[in-house]
């Protein structure tokens, strides 16, 4: 039984970068590097997940606490969307919601 060669992060970073350029179709990029299109799609998807969000600097949002008894944080977006989060809500959750809405 033959083993497929192990490909590391550097290999996939190079292949994914080439596929993102879009100069040639993704299937051809995969074939050129000796990988399946499915494997390349997996690595493209994998790099657009949470790691992509972490690498970008997030803009600070204005936060307004309304009243001492409110115990809520309210975020207003330009399109008339308003979100309220209760006191004690996980900041990572708030950040994830805001990132999805951007």
VOGU-3710 file (C-alpha; in Angstrom, 3 decimals, decimal comma):
1> xxxxxxxxxx> 0,000/0,000/0,000  1,534/3,323/-1,023  1,274/6,382/1,206  0,503/9,785/-0,187  3,099/12,437/0,576  2,395/14,617/3,588  1,861/18,222/2,621  2,466/20,909/5,198  1,064/24,333/5,868  3,575/26,081/3,604
11> xxxxxxxxxx> 2,606/23,898/0,653  -1,095/24,586/1,137  -0,529/28,311/1,690  1,238/28,497/-1,678  -1,438/26,500/-3,495  -4,303/28,444/-1,885  -2,654/31,779/-2,742  -2,304/30,701/-6,357  -5,930/29,578/-6,508  -7,106/32,884/-5,016
21> xxxxxxxxxx> -5,315/34,857/-7,727  -7,799/33,396/-10,190  -5,391/33,473/-13,133  -6,271/29,858/-13,933  -9,269/27,768/-12,871  -9,129/26,098/-9,454  -9,266/22,614/-10,998  -6,140/23,378/-13,028  -4,318/24,737/-9,960  -5,123/21,502/-8,111
31> xxxxxxxxxx> -3,957/19,359/-11,024  -0,745/21,383/-11,401  0,171/20,695/-7,764  -0,942/17,073/-7,775  -3,874/17,419/-5,390  -7,574/16,838/-5,825  -9,987/19,672/-6,417  -11,850/18,593/-3,263  -8,688/18,925/-1,160  -8,003/22,373/-2,577
41> xxxxxxxxxx> -11,601/23,474/-1,909  -11,240/22,230/1,672  -8,097/24,298/2,239  -9,625/27,357/0,563  -12,645/27,093/2,866  -10,481/26,400/5,896  -8,504/29,607/5,384  -11,618/31,784/5,040  -12,935/30,767/8,442  -12,120/32,235/11,806
51> xxxxxxxxxx> -8,419/32,619/11,093  -9,185/35,154/8,410  -11,223/37,214/10,861  -8,448/37,120/13,453  -5,900/38,492/11,021  -7,923/41,635/10,289  -7,978/44,541/12,698  -11,501/45,262/13,880  -12,728/48,818/13,939  -13,883/50,093/17,300
61> xxxxxxxxxx> -17,598/50,631/17,626  -19,203/53,316/19,730  -20,793/51,809/22,836  -23,494/53,630/24,744  -24,784/52,442/28,108  -28,273/53,787/28,618  -29,214/54,256/32,252  -27,789/52,636/35,350  -30,598/50,065/35,596  -30,553/49,041/31,897
71> xxxxxxxxxx> -27,598/46,641/32,184  -27,531/46,225/28,427  -25,082/47,084/25,702  -26,707/48,407/22,554  -25,073/48,421/19,133  -26,550/50,468/16,299  -25,683/49,851/12,678  -26,244/52,371/9,888  -29,073/50,425/8,215  -31,366/50,894/11,211
81> xxxxxxxxxx> -30,345/47,635/12,806  -30,074/47,738/16,592  -28,794/44,885/18,755  -28,973/44,676/22,531  -26,845/42,347/24,620  -27,520/41,664/28,276  -24,909/42,345/30,932  -22,596/39,355/31,320  -22,915/38,278/27,685  -19,720/36,655/26,414
91> xxxxxxxxxx> -17,637/39,308/24,559  -16,476/36,671/22,071  -20,119/36,042/21,144  -20,756/39,761/20,641  -17,630/40,040/18,490  -18,676/37,030/16,389  -22,144/38,504/15,773  -20,682/41,890/14,825  -18,167/40,272/12,457  -20,976/38,363/10,697
101> xx> -22,977/41,552/10,218  -20,116/43,612/8,808
//
